[in-house]
Amino acid sequence: MATIEKRKSDDGSPSYRVKIRLKGYPPESATFSRLTDAKEWAQKTEADIKAGRHFGISKQHTLAELLDRYEATDLPKLKSAASVKLRLDWWRSELGPQLLSNLTPDVIAAARDRLAATPTRRATKVRSGADVNRALAALSSACSFAVKELGWLERNPLERVRKPTESKGRVRFLSESELPALLKACKESPNKDLYLAVILSLTTGGRQSEIMGLCWPQIDFKNRTALLGDTKNGHPRALPLSGEALTLLQERARIRSLTDNRIFPSKPGSKTPYVDLRAPFTAALNSADIKDFHWHDLRHTAASYLAMAGTSPLEMAKVLGHRTMAMVARYSHLSPSRVVELGDLLARRMGVE
């Protein structure tokens, strides 16, 4: 029996989703922009199924065709389109010629295991569970598109594919002795951007791209904030400006370029949107004798010091722009004194101190 469901797309135009379920046959579905087309397809498909002439829409399209459609329509809407495209390219090379009807959980699981066994581009590290999961997520998004928009699949096969376990995440932060050593090395660096960029990263907890991509119109000196409208998770937030970071920004604002509104502009002819600080940052780390430390660990340092100061997880998430408490929970072991304070508060409240 066929059912037709009317739906609305993002631009307000109607579409009609047809679902056919006949006992003894796999379900079929398709989406049309006109109701008459939907009814005609439903009538013809039901007749073909009963007569043994229908082979299913999923047997008419390959994974490569699906990826082509997905990349042409939905992929450009993603902020991470470039990285997702690379992951989809891997699936295309691995399973592209496969019919969607053959894209079963066991086929995907076998490909997942092959990916997990494939070394990374640098060929020096084992591929992490998180990397494999991102590849699975990219394919899952394409399959969801096939289910919801195209009607080429009845169900997303990724729903029944097990995801590898991910590590708890790397938490490396500057110790009380490393912090002043790094700041001293950055201050003495011949690069005039390094110290300000590091100070901003440490005192705001901002991501490297957020800090380095700052422009003067985002800076609100009156309210001591840097407004971020295009963050990684898609939600705007404000970075706090305080102490030496605020002072250095005010000094730089007095000598800023009138033709370039970037705070850390790249050199003329450079392909990067902001100045490249990799070499001077590495030199500063070597000068301070700090090992196994990356720029993103400045963000970890900000989070860790917030935790050790007794900042609540909700407040930390607000400052750092984390959408889930799971991201903040990795720093919970750094604030045992705060737990004791809360216990004392509870005892006083109950009158049993």
DODOMAR-492620 format. One record per residue: x, y negated, z of N, C-alpha, C in turn; residue in one letter. Coordinates in steps of 0.1 Angstrom, whole numbers, plus 5000, padded with zeros to 4 digits. Layout:
N
XYZXYZXYZa/...
***
This chain:
353
500850125000500050005000500949885000m/500549774992501349654991500749545000a/501649475006501249355014502049235008t/501449115008502148995002502148895013i/503348845016503548745027503948615020e/503248505023503648375018504648305027k/505748255022506748195030507148055024r/507847975032508347845027509847835028k/510447785017511847775017512247645024s/513547615025514047495031513547365025d/513347375011512947255004511347235004d/510647335011509247325011508447405000g/509247454991508547524980508147664985s/506947714980506547844985507147964978p/507248074985507648204979506748314984s/506748424977505848534981506648664982y/506648714994507448844997506448964996r/506749054987505949174985506649294992v/505849365000506349485006505449605002k/506049714998505249834994505649945003i/504750005009505050125018504050235014r/504550335008503850455005504350575012l/503550655017503950775025504750865016k/505850905021506751005014507750935005g/507750795004508650724996509350615004y/510550575001511250465008510550335005p/510550245015509850115013510550035002p/509749944995510349854985509849714988e/510649614984510249474986510949394976s/510349274973510849174964510149044967a/510848934963510348804965510148724952t/509048654951508748584939508348434942f/508548354932508148214934506648184931s/506048284923504648264919503848384925r/502648364930501848464935501348564924l/501148514912500748604901501848704898t/503048664898504148754896504348854907d/504048814919504148904930503049014929a/501848974926500749074924501049164913k/501549114902501849204890502949304894e/503949254901505049344904504549454914w/503749414923503249514933502449614926a/501549574917500649674910501549764902q/502449714894503249794885504149894893k/504849834904505749914912505050034919t/503850004924503050114931502750224921e/502350184909502050284898503250354894a/504450294893505650354889506150454900d/505950414912506350504923505550634923i/504250614922503350734922503650824910k/504050764898504350834886505750884885a/506550854896507950894896508850814886g/508450694882509250614873510050514880r/509850484893510450374900511650424908h/512850354906514050404913514550304924f/513750204927514050114938514950004934g/514549884939515349764935516749764940i/517049834951518349844956519249934947s/518650014938519450094929519650014916k/519249894915519349814903520449704905q/520949684917521949584920523149634927h/524349584924525549624931525849524942t/526849564951527249464961527949344955l/528649364944529349254937528249154932a/527149204927526049104923525449034934e/525349104945524849034957525748924962l/527048954963528048854967528048734958l/527948764945527848654935526748554939d/525548614941524348534944524548454958r/525048534967525248474981526248354980y/527348384973528448274973527948154965e/527048174956526548064948525547974955a/524848034965523747964971523947934986t/524148034994524248015009525647985014d/526648045008528048025013528547885013l/528247805003528647665004528147585015p/527047625022526547555033527347575046k/528247675046528947705058530247615059l/530547575071531747505074532947595071k/532847715074533947815073533947885060s/533347815049533147885036534447945031a/535547875032536747925026537248055032a/537148065046537648185053536648295050s/535348265050534348375047534448425033v/534848335024535048375010536148485009k/537248465017538348555016537948695022l/537048695032536648825037535648885027r/534848815021533948865011534648924999l/535748854996536648904985537149044988d/537449075001537949205005536849305002w/535649275007534549365005534249394990w/534349284982534149294968535149394962r/536449384966537449474960537249614965s/536749634977536549764983535349834979e/534149764979532849824976532049754966l/532649664959531949584949531049654939g/531649764933530849834923529649924928p/529649944942528650024948527249964947q/526250054943524850014943524449984958l/523549884960523149854973522449974980l/521850054972521250174978522250274984s/523550264979524550344984525350284996n/524950154999525650085010525150125023l/525350255027524850305039525850275051t/525350295063526250265075527550345075p/527450475070528650555070529650505060d/529250455049530150395038530750275043v/529950185050530550065055531550095067i/531150195075532050225086533350275082a/533350355071534650405065535450295060a/534850195054535550075049536049995061a/535249985071535649915083536949975089r/537050105089538250175094539450145085d/539250145072540350115063540849975065r/539949885068540349745070541149735083l/540649805093541349805106542749855105a/543049945096544350005094545249925085a/544649825078545449735069546149635077t/547449615075548149505082547749375078p/547949275086547649135083548549085072t/548248965068549048905057550548895061r/550748865073552148855078552848985079r/551949095079552449235080553349255092a/553149175103553849195115552949235127t/551649215125550749245136549649345131k/549149425141548049515138546849425138v/545949455128544749375127543849385139r/543449275145542649275157541249315155s/540549355166539149385165538349265162g/538749145166538049025163538148995148a/539249025142539349005127538449095119d/538449225124537549315117536049275119v/535749235131534349195133533949065125n/534848975122534548865114534248905100r/535049005095534749065082533449135081a/533049205091531749265092530649165092l/530849055100529848945101529648885087a/530748865080530648805066529748885057a/529949015057529149115049527749115054l/527549115067526249115073525448995069s/526048875068525348755064524848775049s/525748835041525348855027524148955026a/524249055034523149155034521849095040c/521949015049520748945055520048855044s/520948795036520448715024519748805015f/520248925012519549025003518249065009a/518149075022516849115028515849005028v/516248885033515348775035514948695023k/515948675014515748585003515548654990e/516348764988516248834975515248954974l/515049014986514249134986514949254980g/516249244979517049354973517349474983w/517249434996517349545006516149535016l/515749645021514649645031515249625045e/516449665047517049655060518549625059r/519049545068520549525068521249645073n/522049705065522749825070523849805081p/524249675082525249645092524649655106l/523349655107522749665121523049795128e/523449895119523750035125525250065124r/526049965122527549985121528149935134v/528950025141529549985154530649885151r/530749785160531749685159532949725169k/534149695164535349725173535349645185p/535949695196536049615208537049505206t/536749385211537649275210538349255223e/539549195222540349165234539649055241s/540049035254539448925262539848785257k/540848785249541348645245542648605252g/543448535245544748495250544548365258r/545048375271545048255279546448225283v/547048135276548448085279548347935282r/548847895293548747755297550047715303f/550347585303551547525309551547535324l/552647585329552747595344553047445349s/553147435362553447305368554847255365e/555747345362557047305358557147285343s/556447365335556447345321555847225316e/554747175322554047065318554846935317l/555546895328556346775327557546795317p/558046915316559146935307558746915292a/557546965289557046945275556746805272l/556146735282555746595280557046505278l/558046535285559346465284559946495270k/559946615266560546645252559746585241a/558346575243557546505232557746355232c/557946305244558246155245559546115239k/560546205240561846185234561946215220e/560946285214560946325200561046205191s/561846215180561846105170560546085163p/559646185164558346165157557446085166n/556945975160556145875168554745915171k/554246025164552846075166552746185176d/553846255179553746375187553246355201l/553846265208553446245222552046205224y/551546115215550146075216549246195213l/549546265203548746385199548646485210a/549846515216549846615227549146565239v/549246435243548546375255547046385252i/546646355240545146355237544646505238l/545446595233545046735234544946785248s/545846745257545846795271544746725279l/544546605277543546535285542146535280t/541946575268540546595263540146735261t/541046825260540746965257540246985242g/540446885234540046895220540846995212g/540147045202540847135192541847055184r/542847125179543847055171543246975159q/542347035152541746965141540846845145s/540246855157539446745162540346625166e/541546655172542446555176543046485164i/543646575156544446515145543546455134m/542246495134541346435124540646305129g/541046255140540346145146540546015137l/539445935136539545815129539145695138c/539545575135539245465144537745445147w/536945455137535445435140534945525150p/535545645153535145735163535445695177q/536445595178536945555191536045445197i/535545475209534745375216535545335229d/536245225228537145185239536345135251f/535145075248534345025259533845145268k/533345255262532945365270533945475272n/535145445267536345545268536045685263r/535545685251535245815245535645815230t/535845935225536045965211534846045206a/534045995197532846065193533146165182l/532746295184532946395174531546435168l/531346415156530146445150530046575142g/531246625138531346745130532346845136d/531846905147532646995154532547145149t/533347225154533447365150532047435151k/531347415162530047485164528847405159n/529147285152528047215146527347115155g/527747105168527147015177528046895181h/527446775180528346655183528646655198p/529846595201530146585215531146465216r/531446425228532346315231533546365238a/534746315234535946345241536246235251l/536646265263536946155273538346095270p/538445965271539745905269540145835283l/541245875288541645825301543145825302s/543645745312545045745315545945695304g/547045765303548045725293547545745278e/546645835276546045865263545345735258a/544545685267543745565264544645445262l/545645425270546645315269547345325256t/547845435252548545455239547645435227l/546445475228545545445217545245295216l/545145225227544845085226546045015220q/547245055223548444995218548545025203e/548145145199548245185184547145105177r/546045085183544945015176545344865172a/546344805180546744675177547644665165r/548244775161549144775149548644875138i/547344915139546745005129546744945115r/546645035106546545005092545144945088s/545144855080543844795076543244865064l/544044955058543545025046543345175049t/543745225061543545365064543045375078d/541845435080541245435093541545565101n/542545645096542945765103543945725114r/543845785126544745765137546145835134i/546045945128547246025124547346045109f/547545945101547445965087548646045082p/548446115071549546195065550346105056s/551546155052552446075044551746065030k/552045955022551545945009551946065000p/551046114993551246224984551046364991g/550846365004550646485011549346555008s/549246685008548046755006547146775018k/547746745030547046765043546346635047t/545246645053544446515057545046435068p/545946505076546646435087548046475088y/548846405096550246435097550546575102v/551546635097551946775100552946765112d/552546815124553446805135554046945139l/553947045130554447175134555947165138r/556747115129558247105131558547035144a/558146905146558446835158557946905171p/556746965170556247035182557047155185f/557547235175558447345178559747295184t/560247185179561447135184561347095199a/560147035202559946995216559847115225a/559147215220559047345228560447405231l/561347405221562647455222563447365232n/563347235231564047145240563647165254s/562347195256561747215270561947365274a/562547445266562747585269561447655272d/560347635264559047695267558847795256i/558547925260558448035251556948075249k/556648135238555348195235554248095238d/554247985231553347875233552947815219f/551647795217551147745205550347615207h/550047535197549347415199547947435205w/547247545201545947575207546047595222h/547247635227547347655241547347525249d/547447415243547247285249545747275254l/544847325246543447335249543247435261r/543947545260543847635272544347575284h/545447495283545947425295544947325301t/544247255292543247165297542147235305a/541647345299540647425305541147485318a/542347535318542847605330542947505342s/543447385339543647285350542247235354y/541247225345539847195350539347305359l/539647435356539147545364539847535378a/541147505378541847505391541447385399m/540847285393540347165400538947185406a/538447305403537047335408535947285400g/536247255387535147215378534247335375t/532947305375531947415373532047465358s/531647585356531647635342530847555333p/529647505337528747425329529447295325l/530147235334530847105332532047135322e/532747245324533847285315533347305301m/532247375299531647395286531247265279a/530747175287530347045282531646965277k/532746965284533946895280534546965268v/534647095268535347165258534547195246l/533247185247532347215235532047355233g/532147435243531847585242530347595243h/529747685234528347705234527847815243r/528847905247528448015256529348015268t/528848065279529548075292530648175291m/530548275281531548375280532848315276a/532848205268534148145265534848075277m/534048035286534547965298534948065309v/534348185308534548285319535948335320a/536748315309538148365309538948285319r/538548165323539348085332538848095346y/537848185349537248185362538148235373s/539148325369540148375379541048265384h/541048145378541948045381541347955392l/540147975396539547885406538947965419s/539848045425539348125437539048025449p/539847915449539547825460538147765459s/537647735447536347685445535347785450r/535547915448534648015452534548015467v/535647995474535647985489534947865493v/535047755486534347635490532847655489e/532447725478531047755477530447845488l/531347935492530948025503530747955516g/531747855519531547775531530347685530d/530047635518528847555516527547635519l/527547765514526447855517526247885531l/527347905538527247935553526747815561a/527247695557526747575564525247565562r/524747585549523347575546522547665554r/523047785556522247885563522447875579m/523347785583523547765597524347875604g/525147945596525948065602527448045600v/527847915599529247885598530047915611e/
***
